[in-house]
C-alpha cells in the first residue's frame, strides 16, 4: 500500500503513521533499527528495493531523504509517500522528497520519524559527504555507509574516507571483499603452512575494492604488496586476482568468469569457486548485521590505504 502526502509536513507524516498503525495493527512494532537513505530526487527506487529485500533479515523503518544538491532557489516544499505491506517488504518506507530550502536541513526532516530507542544507520548509495560523521545525517547515526565505487573518482573517495574516518564509518567497497577474504583465509589454512613472502593483487584502475584488499593483505601478512591495475577496456571491472607468494609455490585466486574464480595451489588440484559480485541487497544486509564500529575496516583505511596508493602512483 502506498499513501501519497503532497506538500506536507513531518507532523502530518507522523499522524498518518499513527493512523496506519491503529487501522492495520502494530506495523511499527518489532523494528530493530531505522535506516536513513540520502539520495538524489528520482534515484530512490534502487535503494528502496535493496532496503526492502534486506528488511526480511532486518525488520526496520526506512526513511528516504531525496533532494537535489544546490537546489535552494526553488519554492520550499515537502512531498512524502508512505509504503507498507507488499510495497515495503518487512519494513515500512517513508519517502521524503524535499525541494528548495526544505532540503537544507536533513536532520530536522528525519528526527521526528526515527524509531524510539532504536539504532540509526545512515546510507548514501551515491554521492556522499566529505566527512560522513560530521554531516547532518551522520551525526545522528551509529553506523554510516558510503559506496566509493559510486563516486566520480572511486579511489580518491577511499583516500578521503581514510582521512576523515570515524568509528562507525564503513563502505561497500569493503563489504564486497567478504567473499574474497574468506576464500584467501581458507586457502592459507591448507598445508603446507609456510609464511607468505609477497603479495600481488590485480584489478581495474577504478576499483576501490582492489586497493582495500591489497591494504588488508599488507596489514595482515606484513609483507610487500604489489598492485597491478588495468583500464576497463582491457579487463573486467573490480578485482581480477590475488597471488600469495611462498617458497614452495604461489597460491593464485583468479576471477576467470563473472561469478567464478579459479584457485590454484601447489600439490592441489585446481578448483573453480563461486565468487559472485555482490549486489546492493547483499552488501546492505551484511552491514546491518553489526551496529558496532568495524575496527578492522578502520585499521585498513587509516593505516593501509595510503601505502598502497603510494605504490600504485609510483
C-alpha positions as a Markdown table, in Angstrom:
| # | Residue | x | y | z |
|---|---|---|---|---|
| 1 | Unk | 0.0 | 0.0 | 0.0 |
| 2 | Unk | 1.2 | 3.5 | -0.9 |
| 3 | Unk | -0.1 | 6.6 | 0.6 |
| 4 | Unk | 0.9 | 9.9 | -1.0 |
| 5 | Unk | 1.1 | 13.1 | 1.1 |
| 6 | Unk | 1.9 | 16.0 | -1.3 |
| 7 | Unk | 3.0 | 19.4 | 0.1 |
| 8 | Unk | 3.0 | 18.0 | 3.7 |
| 9 | Unk | 4.9 | 18.4 | 7.0 |
| 10 | Unk | 6.7 | 16.0 | 9.3 |
| 11 | Unk | 3.9 | 16.4 | 11.8 |
| 12 | Unk | 1.3 | 15.2 | 9.2 |
| 13 | Unk | 3.5 | 12.3 | 8.3 |
| 14 | Unk | 3.7 | 11.2 | 11.9 |
| 15 | Unk | -0.1 | 11.5 | 12.3 |
| 16 | Unk | -0.5 | 9.3 | 9.2 |
| 17 | Unk | 1.8 | 6.7 | 10.6 |
| 18 | Unk | -0.1 | 6.6 | 13.8 |
| 19 | Unk | -3.4 | 6.2 | 11.9 |
| 20 | Unk | -1.9 | 3.4 | 9.8 |
| 21 | Unk | -0.8 | 1.6 | 12.9 |
| 22 | Unk | -4.3 | 2.0 | 14.5 |
| 23 | Unk | -6.1 | 0.8 | 11.4 |
| 24 | Unk | -3.8 | -2.0 | 10.4 |
| 25 | Unk | -2.2 | -3.2 | 13.6 |
| 26 | Unk | 1.2 | -2.8 | 15.2 |
| 27 | Unk | 3.1 | -2.0 | 12.0 |
| 28 | Unk | 6.0 | -0.3 | 13.7 |
| 29 | Unk | 6.5 | -2.9 | 16.4 |
| 30 | Unk | 9.3 | -5.3 | 16.0 |
| 31 | Unk | 11.5 | -2.9 | 14.0 |
| 32 | Unk | 15.1 | -3.3 | 15.1 |
| 33 | Unk | 16.6 | -0.1 | 13.6 |
| 34 | Unk | 15.9 | 3.0 | 11.5 |
| 35 | Unk | 17.7 | 3.2 | 8.1 |
| 36 | Unk | 18.1 | 6.7 | 6.7 |
| 37 | Unk | 18.9 | 6.8 | 3.0 |
| 38 | Unk | 20.1 | 10.0 | 1.4 |
| 39 | Unk | 19.8 | 10.2 | -2.4 |
| 40 | Unk | 19.0 | 12.4 | -5.3 |
| 41 | Unk | 15.5 | 13.2 | -6.5 |
| 42 | Unk | 14.4 | 10.5 | -8.9 |
| 43 | Unk | 17.0 | 8.0 | -7.8 |
| 44 | Unk | 15.2 | 6.5 | -4.9 |
| 45 | Unk | 13.8 | 3.2 | -6.2 |
| 46 | Unk | 17.0 | 1.1 | -6.4 |
| 47 | Unk | 17.8 | 2.0 | -2.8 |
| 48 | Unk | 14.3 | 1.2 | -1.7 |
| 49 | Unk | 14.3 | -2.2 | -3.4 |
| 50 | Unk | 17.6 | -3.1 | -1.7 |
| 51 | Unk | 16.3 | -1.9 | 1.6 |
| 52 | Unk | 13.1 | -3.9 | 1.2 |
| 53 | Unk | 15.0 | -7.1 | 0.4 |
| 54 | Unk | 17.4 | -6.5 | 3.4 |
| 55 | Unk | 14.5 | -5.9 | 5.7 |
| 56 | Unk | 13.5 | -9.5 | 5.5 |
| 57 | Unk | 16.6 | -10.2 | 7.6 |
| 58 | Unk | 16.5 | -6.9 | 9.5 |
| 59 | Unk | 12.9 | -5.5 | 10.0 |
| 60 | Unk | 13.3 | -1.8 | 10.1 |
| 61 | Unk | 11.8 | 1.6 | 9.3 |
| 62 | Unk | 13.3 | 3.1 | 6.1 |
| 63 | Unk | 13.4 | 6.9 | 5.7 |
| 64 | Unk | 14.4 | 8.0 | 2.2 |
| 65 | Unk | 15.6 | 11.7 | 2.0 |
| 66 | Unk | 15.8 | 12.7 | -1.6 |
| 67 | Unk | 16.7 | 16.1 | -2.9 |
| 68 | Unk | 18.9 | 17.9 | -5.5 |
| 69 | Unk | 22.1 | 19.4 | -4.1 |
| 70 | Unk | 22.2 | 23.1 | -4.6 |
| 71 | Unk | 18.5 | 23.4 | -5.2 |
| 72 | Unk | 17.9 | 26.4 | -3.0 |
| 73 | Unk | 16.1 | 28.7 | -5.4 |
| 74 | Unk | 13.0 | 26.5 | -5.8 |
| 75 | Unk | 10.0 | 27.1 | -3.6 |
| 76 | Unk | 10.3 | 25.1 | -0.4 |
| 77 | Unk | 8.1 | 22.0 | -0.4 |
| 78 | Unk | 8.0 | 18.5 | 1.1 |
| 79 | Unk | 6.2 | 15.7 | -0.7 |
| 80 | Unk | 6.0 | 12.4 | 1.1 |
| 81 | Unk | 4.9 | 8.8 | 0.4 |
| 82 | Unk | 4.4 | 6.1 | 3.0 |
| 83 | Unk | 4.7 | 2.5 | 1.8 |
| 84 | Unk | 3.7 | -0.5 | 3.9 |
| 85 | Unk | 2.7 | -4.1 | 3.3 |
| 86 | Unk | 3.7 | -5.7 | 0.0 |
| 87 | Unk | 5.3 | -2.4 | -1.2 |
| 88 | Unk | 7.7 | -2.3 | 1.8 |
| 89 | Unk | 8.9 | -5.9 | 2.4 |
| 90 | Unk | 9.3 | -6.4 | 6.1 |
| 91 | Unk | 9.8 | -2.7 | 6.7 |
| 92 | Unk | 7.9 | 0.5 | 6.4 |
| 93 | Unk | 9.2 | 3.0 | 4.0 |
| 94 | Unk | 8.8 | 6.8 | 4.2 |
| 95 | Unk | 9.9 | 8.7 | 1.2 |
| 96 | Unk | 10.6 | 12.4 | 1.7 |
| 97 | Unk | 11.1 | 14.4 | -1.5 |
| 98 | Unk | 12.4 | 17.8 | -0.4 |
| 99 | Unk | 12.5 | 20.8 | -2.7 |
| 100 | Unk | 14.2 | 24.2 | -2.3 |
| 101 | Unk | 15.1 | 25.3 | 1.3 |
| 102 | Unk | 13.1 | 22.4 | 2.7 |
| 103 | Unk | 16.0 | 20.1 | 1.9 |
| 104 | Unk | 18.7 | 22.3 | 3.5 |
| 105 | Unk | 18.1 | 20.7 | 7.0 |
| 106 | Unk | 18.0 | 17.0 | 6.6 |
| 107 | Unk | 18.4 | 16.3 | 10.3 |
| 108 | Unk | 15.1 | 18.1 | 11.2 |
| 109 | Unk | 13.3 | 16.2 | 8.4 |
| 110 | Unk | 14.1 | 12.8 | 9.9 |
| 111 | Unk | 14.4 | 13.4 | 13.6 |
| 112 | Unk | 10.6 | 13.1 | 14.2 |
| 113 | Unk | 10.4 | 9.9 | 12.2 |
| 114 | Unk | 13.1 | 7.9 | 14.0 |
| 115 | Unk | 12.0 | 4.8 | 15.9 |
| 116 | Unk | 12.4 | 5.4 | 19.7 |
| 117 | Unk | 15.3 | 3.7 | 21.4 |
| 118 | Unk | 16.4 | 2.0 | 18.1 |
| 119 | Unk | 19.8 | 2.3 | 16.4 |
| 120 | Unk | 20.1 | 4.6 | 13.4 |
| 121 | Unk | 22.1 | 3.7 | 10.3 |
| 122 | Unk | 22.7 | 6.3 | 7.5 |
| 123 | Unk | 23.4 | 5.2 | 3.9 |
| 124 | Unk | 24.5 | 7.2 | 0.9 |
| 125 | Unk | 24.1 | 5.0 | -2.1 |
| 126 | Unk | 25.7 | 7.6 | -4.5 |
| 127 | Unk | 27.2 | 11.0 | -3.6 |
| 128 | Unk | 28.4 | 11.1 | 0.0 |
| 129 | Unk | 29.5 | 14.0 | 2.2 |
| 130 | Unk | 33.2 | 14.7 | 2.5 |
| 131 | Unk | 33.1 | 13.7 | 6.2 |
| 132 | Unk | 30.1 | 11.4 | 6.8 |
| 133 | Unk | 30.4 | 11.5 | 10.6 |
| 134 | Unk | 30.1 | 15.3 | 10.6 |
| 135 | Unk | 27.2 | 15.5 | 8.2 |
| 136 | Unk | 23.6 | 16.3 | 9.4 |
| 137 | Unk | 22.5 | 12.7 | 9.0 |
| 138 | Unk | 25.8 | 11.2 | 10.1 |
| 139 | Unk | 25.7 | 12.9 | 13.4 |
| 140 | Unk | 22.6 | 11.0 | 14.5 |
| 141 | Unk | 23.7 | 7.6 | 13.1 |
| 142 | Unk | 25.6 | 4.8 | 14.8 |
| 143 | Unk | 26.7 | 3.4 | 11.5 |
| 144 | Unk | 27.4 | 5.4 | 8.3 |
| 145 | Unk | 27.6 | 3.5 | 5.0 |
| 146 | Unk | 29.1 | 5.0 | 1.8 |
| 147 | Unk | 29.9 | 3.5 | -1.6 |
| 148 | Unk | 33.2 | 4.6 | -3.1 |
| 149 | Unk | 32.5 | 2.8 | -6.3 |
| 150 | Unk | 29.6 | 5.1 | -6.9 |
| 151 | Unk | 31.6 | 8.2 | -6.7 |
| 152 | Unk | 33.1 | 10.1 | -9.6 |
| 153 | Unk | 36.7 | 9.2 | -8.5 |
| 154 | Unk | 36.4 | 5.9 | -6.5 |
| 155 | Unk | 40.0 | 5.7 | -5.4 |
| 156 | Unk | 40.0 | 9.4 | -4.3 |
| 157 | Unk | 36.8 | 8.7 | -2.3 |
| 158 | Unk | 38.6 | 5.9 | -0.4 |
| 159 | Unk | 41.5 | 8.2 | 0.2 |
| 160 | Unk | 39.2 | 10.9 | 1.5 |
| 161 | Unk | 37.5 | 8.3 | 3.8 |
| 162 | Unk | 40.9 | 7.4 | 5.2 |
| 163 | Unk | 41.5 | 11.0 | 6.1 |
| 164 | Unk | 38.0 | 11.6 | 7.6 |
| 165 | Unk | 37.4 | 8.1 | 9.2 |
| 166 | Unk | 35.5 | 8.0 | 12.4 |
| 167 | Unk | 34.4 | 4.8 | 14.3 |
| 168 | Unk | 31.1 | 3.7 | 12.7 |
| 169 | Unk | 32.1 | 4.5 | 9.1 |
| 170 | Unk | 32.1 | 1.8 | 6.5 |
| 171 | Unk | 32.0 | 1.5 | 2.7 |
| 172 | Unk | 30.5 | -1.1 | 0.3 |
| 173 | Unk | 33.9 | -1.3 | -1.4 |
| 174 | Unk | 35.0 | -3.1 | 1.8 |
| 175 | Unk | 31.8 | -5.2 | 2.1 |
| 176 | Unk | 32.3 | -6.5 | -1.4 |
| 177 | Unk | 35.6 | -8.1 | -0.2 |
| 178 | Unk | 34.0 | -10.5 | 2.2 |
| 179 | Unk | 33.9 | -13.5 | -0.1 |
| 180 | Unk | 37.5 | -12.8 | -1.3 |
| 181 | Unk | 38.8 | -12.5 | 2.2 |
| 182 | Unk | 37.0 | -15.8 | 3.2 |
| 183 | Unk | 38.5 | -17.7 | 0.3 |
| 184 | Unk | 42.0 | -16.4 | 0.8 |
| 185 | Unk | 41.9 | -17.2 | 4.6 |
| 186 | Unk | 40.6 | -20.7 | 3.8 |
| 187 | Unk | 43.4 | -21.3 | 1.3 |
| 188 | Unk | 46.0 | -20.3 | 3.9 |
| 189 | Unk | 44.5 | -22.9 | 6.3 |
| 190 | Unk | 45.7 | -25.6 | 3.9 |
| 191 | Unk | 49.2 | -27.2 | 4.1 |
| 192 | Unk | 52.0 | -26.5 | 3.7 |
| 193 | Unk | 51.9 | -23.9 | 6.4 |
| 194 | Unk | 54.6 | -21.7 | 5.0 |
| 195 | Unk | 54.9 | -17.9 | 5.5 |
| 196 | Unk | 53.8 | -15.6 | 2.7 |
| 197 | Unk | 56.8 | -13.6 | 1.4 |
| 198 | Unk | 55.0 | -11.3 | -1.1 |
| 199 | Unk | 51.5 | -10.5 | -2.4 |
| 200 | Unk | 50.4 | -9.4 | -5.8 |
| 201 | Unk | 46.9 | -8.0 | -6.4 |
| 202 | Unk | 45.4 | -7.1 | -9.8 |
| 203 | Unk | 42.2 | -5.2 | -10.7 |
| 204 | Unk | 40.6 | -2.4 | -12.6 |
| 205 | Unk | 42.2 | 1.0 | -12.2 |
| 206 | Unk | 39.0 | 2.4 | -10.8 |
| 207 | Unk | 38.3 | -0.4 | -8.3 |
| 208 | Unk | 38.4 | 0.8 | -4.7 |
| 209 | Unk | 37.9 | -2.8 | -3.5 |
| 210 | Unk | 41.3 | -3.7 | -5.2 |
| 211 | Unk | 43.0 | -1.1 | -3.1 |
| 212 | Unk | 41.3 | -2.2 | 0.1 |
| 213 | Unk | 42.1 | -5.8 | -0.5 |
| 214 | Unk | 45.7 | -5.0 | -1.1 |
| 215 | Unk | 45.8 | -2.9 | 2.1 |
| 216 | Unk | 44.2 | -5.6 | 4.2 |
| 217 | Unk | 46.6 | -8.3 | 3.0 |
| 218 | Unk | 49.6 | -6.0 | 3.6 |
| 219 | Unk | 48.5 | -5.3 | 7.2 |
| 220 | Unk | 47.6 | -8.9 | 8.0 |
| 221 | Unk | 50.6 | -10.5 | 6.5 |
| 222 | Unk | 53.2 | -7.7 | 7.0 |
| 223 | Unk | 54.7 | -8.4 | 3.6 |
| 224 | Unk | 55.3 | -6.2 | 0.4 |
| 225 | Unk | 52.2 | -5.9 | -1.8 |
| 226 | Unk | 52.4 | -5.1 | -5.5 |
| 227 | Unk | 49.2 | -3.8 | -7.1 |
| 228 | Unk | 48.6 | -4.0 | -10.9 |
| 229 | Unk | 45.8 | -2.1 | -12.4 |
| 230 | Unk | 44.3 | -2.1 | -15.9 |
| 231 | Unk | 41.7 | 0.1 | -17.6 |
| 232 | Unk | 38.3 | -1.4 | -18.1 |
| 233 | Unk | 38.9 | -1.5 | -21.9 |
| 234 | Unk | 41.4 | -4.3 | -21.3 |
| 235 | Unk | 39.7 | -6.2 | -18.5 |
| 236 | Unk | 36.7 | -6.5 | -16.3 |
| 237 | Unk | 35.8 | -4.1 | -13.5 |
| 238 | Unk | 36.6 | -4.9 | -9.9 |
| 239 | Unk | 39.2 | -7.3 | -8.6 |
| 240 | Unk | 40.9 | -9.6 | -11.1 |
| 241 | Unk | 43.1 | -11.8 | -8.9 |
| 242 | Unk | 45.4 | -12.3 | -6.0 |
| 243 | Unk | 48.7 | -14.2 | -5.8 |
| 244 | Unk | 50.2 | -15.1 | -2.4 |
| 245 | Unk | 53.9 | -15.9 | -2.9 |
| 246 | Unk | 55.6 | -18.5 | -0.7 |
| 247 | Unk | 58.7 | -20.8 | -1.0 |
| 248 | Unk | 57.0 | -24.0 | -2.2 |
| 249 | Unk | 54.9 | -22.2 | -4.8 |
| 250 | Unk | 52.2 | -19.5 | -5.1 |
| 251 | Unk | 48.6 | -19.5 | -4.2 |
| 252 | Unk | 46.6 | -18.0 | -7.0 |
| 253 | Unk | 43.0 | -16.9 | -6.9 |
| 254 | Unk | 41.9 | -15.5 | -10.2 |
| 255 | Unk | 38.4 | -14.5 | -11.2 |
| 256 | Unk | 38.2 | -16.2 | -14.6 |
| 257 | Unk | 34.5 | -15.6 | -15.2 |
| 258 | Unk | 31.9 | -13.1 | -13.9 |
| 259 | Unk | 30.8 | -15.2 | -10.9 |
| 260 | Unk | 33.6 | -17.9 | -10.9 |
| 261 | Unk | 37.1 | -17.8 | -9.6 |
| 262 | Unk | 39.9 | -20.3 | -10.1 |
| 263 | Unk | 42.1 | -21.4 | -7.1 |
| 264 | Unk | 45.5 | -22.9 | -7.9 |
| 265 | Unk | 47.9 | -24.2 | -5.2 |
| 266 | Unk | 51.0 | -26.4 | -5.5 |
| 267 | Unk | 50.2 | -30.1 | -4.9 |
| 268 | Unk | 46.5 | -29.5 | -5.1 |
| 269 | Unk | 44.0 | -29.8 | -8.0 |
| 270 | Unk | 42.7 | -26.6 | -9.5 |
| 271 | Unk | 39.3 | -25.6 | -8.1 |
| 272 | Unk | 36.5 | -23.5 | -9.5 |
| 273 | Unk | 34.9 | -21.5 | -6.8 |
| 274 | Unk | 31.7 | -19.4 | -6.7 |
| 275 | Unk | 32.8 | -15.8 | -6.3 |
| 276 | Unk | 29.9 | -13.7 | -7.5 |
| 277 | Unk | 29.9 | -9.9 | -7.5 |
| 278 | Unk | 27.7 | -8.8 | -4.6 |
| 279 | Unk | 24.6 | -6.7 | -5.2 |
| 280 | Unk | 23.3 | -3.9 | -3.1 |
| 281 | Unk | 21.0 | -6.1 | -1.1 |
| 282 | Unk | 23.7 | -8.5 | 0.0 |
| 283 | Unk | 26.1 | -5.6 | 0.9 |
| 284 | Unk | 23.4 | -3.7 | 2.9 |
| 285 | Unk | 22.2 | -6.9 | 4.7 |
| 286 | Unk | 25.7 | -7.7 | 5.8 |
| 287 | Unk | 26.4 | -4.2 | 7.1 |
| 288 | Unk | 23.2 | -4.2 | 9.1 |
| 289 | Unk | 24.2 | -7.3 | 10.9 |
| 290 | Unk | 26.6 | -5.3 | 13.1 |
| 291 | Unk | 25.9 | -1.9 | 14.6 |
| 292 | Unk | 29.2 | -1.6 | 16.4 |
| 293 | Unk | 32.3 | 0.0 | 14.7 |
| 294 | Unk | 34.2 | -2.1 | 12.3 |
| 295 | Unk | 37.6 | -1.9 | 13.9 |
| 296 | Unk | 39.4 | -3.9 | 11.1 |
| 297 | Unk | 38.0 | -1.6 | 8.4 |
| 298 | Unk | 39.2 | 1.4 | 10.4 |
| 299 | Unk | 42.7 | -0.1 | 10.6 |
| 300 | Unk | 42.8 | -0.8 | 6.9 |
| 301 | Unk | 41.7 | 2.6 | 5.7 |
| 302 | Unk | 43.7 | 4.5 | 8.3 |
| 303 | Unk | 47.0 | 2.6 | 8.1 |
| 304 | Unk | 47.0 | 0.5 | 4.9 |
| 305 | Unk | 45.4 | 2.5 | 2.1 |
| 306 | Unk | 48.0 | 5.3 | 1.9 |
| 307 | Unk | 50.9 | 2.9 | 1.5 |
| 308 | Unk | 49.1 | 1.0 | -1.3 |
| 309 | Unk | 48.2 | 4.2 | -3.1 |
| 310 | Unk | 51.8 | 5.4 | -3.0 |
| 311 | Unk | 52.8 | 2.1 | -4.6 |
| 312 | Unk | 50.3 | 2.4 | -7.4 |
| 313 | Unk | 51.3 | 6.0 | -8.0 |
| 314 | Unk | 55.0 | 5.0 | -8.1 |
